[in-house]
């Protein structure tokens, strides 16, 4: 499930509200307006329709002999239907999530992107980028501050926004390109469109490179997480080592197991080095994200 992507310039509380309510943003985009906008006139319409039904029933009774009970029943049914329609379309309270979010969506128009802004290929790339970012931010080494967690919290959402922004441009240009290509192309038109197709392909490759850089960073973070967990488990075992050494000494089994027990310290040192190397690789991958990717869309 893809989340709403929000410009880092949007206030954090508004951005959080948008990310939690992507379905409402989609409804706004399709034309739904939760603001009153003339809804106050609905009760008057209901009263007028009810009155018209009653008059029609009265006329039917006087002119063609329709039973009064039938006219009254028809009027009640009409009133019930109209009241139900009114309640269904009644505007939400001014402080409701729908209306608050609607006002934010209008104020920060262009500051958020929803699933409808991306074509199929763009959605796949965005999903890959978001999964990599989530994995990095939730990793043990990041939460424990072993990575540059503060900078991650700033840079990674900015990278997500930039990737999403480029993908929406690609999606729009690809849709326009497909529309132009419908119905066949003459050789002259095909030749004229060829450079545009190459530009689209090159730009997509540049965005893919950014996503892959995030995924490499996430992979190094995964290695560091694994090394951190293993190191913790080895340290627990080392803390228990004196008891095992005492047992071995008391049973006279040292000549059988001493070398194996001694290897535990070597294992711990190897894991410390593995963790250090993984963190170094993650930092290098992080720095690589700062570098410009040639050929990206403006």
C-alpha positions in Angstrom: 0.0 0.0 0.0 1.5 3.3 -1.1 1.3 6.2 1.3 0.7 9.8 0.4 3.9 11.6 -0.4 4.1 15.0 1.2 6.5 17.9 0.5 8.9 18.3 3.5 8.0 22.0 3.5 4.4 21.1 4.6 4.1 21.4 8.5 4.6 18.0 10.2 1.1 17.9 11.7 -0.6 18.6 8.4 1.7 16.1 6.6 0.8 13.4 9.1 -2.9 14.1 8.7 -2.5 13.8 4.9 -0.6 10.5 5.1 -3.3 9.0 7.3 -6.1 10.0 5.0 -5.1 9.3 1.5 -8.6 8.0 0.7 -10.1 11.4 1.5 -7.5 13.2 -0.6 -8.5 10.9 -3.5 -12.2 11.9 -3.0 -11.3 15.5 -3.0 -9.4 15.0 -6.2 -12.4 13.4 -7.8 -14.5 16.5 -7.0 -16.0 15.8 -3.6 -16.4 18.9 -1.4 -17.2 18.4 2.3 -17.8 22.1 2.9 -21.5 23.3 3.2 -21.7 25.1 -0.2 -25.4 25.6 -0.5 -26.5 22.6 1.7 -28.5 25.1 3.8 -31.0 25.2 1.0 -31.7 21.5 1.2 -34.3 21.7 4.0 -36.3 24.3 2.0 -36.3 21.9 -1.0 -37.5 19.1 1.3 -40.4 21.3 2.5 -41.3 22.3 -1.0 -41.3 18.7 -2.3 -43.4 17.6 0.7 -45.9 20.4 0.1 -46.1 19.6 -3.6 -46.8 15.9 -2.8 -49.5 16.8 -0.4 -51.2 19.1 -2.9 -51.0 16.5 -5.6 -52.6 14.0 -3.2 -55.4 16.4 -2.3 -56.0 17.1 -6.0 -56.1 13.4 -6.7 -58.6 12.9 -3.9 -60.9 15.7 -5.1 -60.7 15.1 -8.8 -60.4 11.3 -9.3 -61.3 9.9 -6.0 -57.9 8.7 -4.8 -58.3 7.6 -1.1 -56.9 10.2 1.3 -54.9 7.5 3.2 -53.0 6.7 -0.1 -52.1 10.4 -0.6 -50.9 10.7 3.0 -48.8 7.6 2.7 -47.2 8.8 -0.5 -46.4 12.1 1.2 -44.8 10.4 4.1 -42.7 8.2 1.8 -41.6 11.3 -0.1 -40.6 13.1 3.1 -38.7 10.0 4.3 -36.7 9.7 1.1 -35.9 13.4 0.9 -34.9 13.5 4.6 -32.6 10.5 4.0 -30.9 12.2 1.1 -30.5 15.3 3.2 -28.8 13.4 6.1 -26.5 11.7 3.6 -25.4 14.9 2.1 -25.4 17.0 5.2 -22.1 18.8 5.6 -19.8 17.5 8.3 -19.1 19.7 11.4 -16.6 22.5 10.8 -13.9 20.7 12.9 -14.3 17.3 11.3 -11.3 15.6 9.7 -13.0 15.9 6.3 -13.4 19.6 6.4 -10.0 20.3 8.1 -8.2 18.1 5.7 -10.1 19.7 2.7 -8.9 23.2 3.8 -5.3 21.9 4.1 -5.5 20.2 0.8 -6.6 23.4 -0.9 -4.0 25.5 0.9 -1.1 23.1 0.2 -2.2 22.3 -3.3 0.8 20.8 -5.1 2.4 19.9 -1.8 1.3 16.3 -1.8 1.0 13.5 -4.2 -1.6 10.6 -4.1 -1.7 7.2 -5.8 -3.7 8.6 -8.8 -0.7 10.8 -9.7 1.4 7.8 -10.7 1.1 5.3 -13.5 1.7 1.6 -13.0 5.5 1.7 -13.5 5.8 4.8 -11.3 3.8 3.1 -8.5 6.2 0.2 -8.5 9.3 2.4 -8.2 7.7 4.5 -5.5 6.8 1.4 -3.5 10.4 0.2 -3.7 11.7 3.6 -2.5 9.2 3.8 0.4 10.0 0.3 1.5 13.7 1.1 1.6 13.2 4.3 3.5 10.9 2.7 6.0 13.4 -0.1 6.6 16.2 2.4 7.2 14.3 4.6 9.6 12.9 1.6 11.6 16.2 -0.3 11.8 17.9 -0.9 15.2 21.1 0.8 14.2 19.2 3.9 13.2 17.0 4.0 16.3 20.0 3.5 18.5 21.8 6.5 16.8 24.5 4.4 15.2 23.7 5.9 11.9 23.2 9.6 11.3 19.6 9.3 12.5 18.9 13.0 12.7 20.1 13.5 9.1 18.2 10.4 8.0 15.0 11.9 9.4 15.5 15.0 7.2 17.1 13.7 4.1 15.1 10.5 3.5 11.7 12.2 3.4 13.2 14.8 1.1 14.5 12.0 -1.2 11.1 10.3 -1.2 9.5 13.6 -2.2 12.0 14.2 -5.0 11.6 10.7 -6.4 7.8 11.0 -6.2 7.8 14.4 -7.9 10.0 13.1 -10.8 7.8 10.0 -11.1 4.6 12.1 -11.5 6.3 14.0 -14.3 7.3 10.8 -16.0 3.8 9.4 -15.5 2.2 12.5 -17.1 4.6 12.6 -20.0 4.3 8.9 -20.7 0.5 9.2 -20.7 0.7 12.1 -23.2 3.2 10.2 -25.3 0.9 7.2 -25.4 -2.0 9.4 -26.4 0.0 10.9 -29.3 1.0 7.4 -30.5 -2.6 6.1 -30.6 -4.0 5.4 -34.1 -0.6 4.8 -35.7 2.3 7.0 -36.6 3.7 8.0 -39.9 7.5 7.5 -40.3 7.9 11.3 -40.0 6.1 11.4 -36.7 7.9 8.3 -35.4 11.2 9.9 -36.2 10.2 13.1 -34.5 9.0 11.2 -31.4 12.1 9.0 -31.1 14.2 11.6 -29.2 11.3 12.1 -26.8 11.2 8.4 -26.2 14.9 8.3 -25.5 14.5 11.3 -23.1 11.8 9.4 -21.2 13.9 6.2 -21.1 17.0 8.2 -19.8 15.0 10.0 -17.2 13.4 6.9 -16.0 16.8 5.2 -15.7 18.0 8.2 -13.6 15.1 7.8 -11.2 15.7 4.1 -11.0 19.3 4.8 -10.1 18.1 7.0 -7.2 15.7 4.2 -6.0 18.5 1.6 -6.3 20.8 3.9 -4.2 18.2 3.9 -1.5 17.9 0.1 -1.7 21.7 -0.3 -1.4 21.7 1.9 1.7 18.9 -0.2 3.1 20.8 -3.4 2.4 23.9 -2.2 4.3 21.6 -1.1 7.2 20.2 -4.7 7.2 23.7 -6.1 7.5 24.5 -3.8 10.3 21.3 -4.8 12.1 22.1 -8.5 11.7 25.6 -7.9 13.0 24.3 -5.9 16.0 21.8 -8.6 17.0 24.5 -11.3 16.7 26.9 -9.3 18.6 24.4 -8.9 21.5 23.8 -12.6 21.5 27.5 -13.4 21.6 28.0 -10.9 24.5 25.3 -12.7 26.5 27.1 -16.0 25.8 30.4 -14.5 26.9 28.9 -13.3 30.2 27.9 -17.0 30.8 31.3 -18.3 29.9 32.9 -18.4 33.4 30.2 -20.9 34.5 31.0 -23.2 31.6 34.7 -22.9 32.2 34.2 -23.8 35.9 32.1 -26.8 34.9 34.7 -28.0 32.4 37.4 -27.6 35.0 35.5 -29.5 37.6 34.7 -32.4 35.3 38.2 -32.6 33.9 36.9 -32.0 30.3 39.2 -29.0 29.6 41.4 -31.0 27.3 38.4 -31.7 25.1 36.6 -28.3 25.0 39.1 -25.5 25.8 39.9 -24.6 22.2 36.2 -24.4 21.3 35.3 -22.2 24.2 38.2 -19.9 23.5 36.8 -19.4 20.0 33.9 -17.5 21.5 36.0 -14.4 22.1 37.2 -14.6 18.5 33.6 -14.8 17.3 32.7 -11.7 19.3 35.6 -9.8 17.8 34.7 -10.8 14.3 31.1 -9.6 14.9 32.4 -6.3 16.2 34.4 -5.9 13.0 31.4 -6.9 10.9 29.2 -4.3 12.6 31.9 -1.7 12.2 32.3 -2.5 8.5 28.5 -2.6 7.9 28.1 0.8 9.5 30.9 2.2 7.4 29.4 0.8 4.3 26.0 2.3 5.3 27.5 5.7 5.8 29.2 5.5 2.4 25.9 4.6 0.8 24.3 7.5 2.7 26.8 9.9 1.3 26.2 8.5 -2.2 22.6 9.6 -1.9 23.7 13.2 -1.6 25.4 13.1 -5.0 23.4 14.3 -8.1 22.2 11.7 -10.5 23.0 12.7 -14.1 20.0 13.0 -16.5 17.3 13.5 -13.9 14.2 15.5 -14.8 14.2 19.1 -13.6 
